[in-house]
């Protein structure tokens, strides 16, 4: 029996905030790297709102014939919507 193998390649050039926020952009807020509240590793990204709607984003080159998956961990302020 042959078991198919897959190779997972991260297309995001800076998928975490371990070093910096390079490649990430923020809308409606300020994105900074913090080391006081990391989920995994030593750093996290913190988005502080300056408007009604805010988000952080990063882009990757994708193909229309390929399936992709993405995930993230979000921590919000008590009483606020995420």
N, C-alpha and C positions, 0 to 999 in steps of 0.2 A: 504494500500500500504506500502510495506517495502522498505526503501531506504538502499542500501548497504553501509556499512561503511568501510572505509579503515584506516589503521594505517600507518603513515609515520614514519619510523625510519631512522635516519641519520646514515649511516654505516661508515662515516668518523669520526674518533675519535677526530680530531681537525679541524673542518670545517672552522674556521675563524682564524684570527690572533689577537683576543682580548687579549690573554695571551702571546702567544709565537709562534714560527714556528715549534714546536715539531711535528714530523711525516712527515713533508714536506721535499722534497729534491730539489735541484736546479742543472741544467746542463747548462753549458755555461754561468753561471752568479752567482751572490751572492744574496741570498734571506734574507731579513731582515724585521723585524716588525717595522712599522712606525706609528706614531699617528698624523702626520701632514696632511694626505690626505685620511681619511677613507670615504668610500661611505655610509656605515651603521655601527653604533657602534662607537667605539673609536679608532680602529686600522685597518691597512691594511698590506698586504704583498707587498714588493717592490723588484722586480727582476732587478738588475743592470747587464747589459751584460758584459761579459769578453771574448766573442767569437762571431762567426758569427751566431750561432743558439743557442737559450736559451729557457728554459722552467722550470716551477716548477711543481712538481707532488706529489701526495699522493695516497696511495693504500687503497683498502677496500676489505674485503672478500665477494665474490658474488657467487651466484648459477647459473648454466647454464639454469635452468628452470624458472628463474624469470626475469621479465623486470625491468629495472632501468632507472632513469633519473638523469641527472647531469646538473648543470649550474654554470656559473661563471661570474664575471664582470671584464673586462679588460680595463685599461686606458693606452693608449700609448703616446709617445712623438710626437708632431706635426711633420709631414713630414716622420715619420717612419712607417713601416708596422707592423701590429699586427697580 
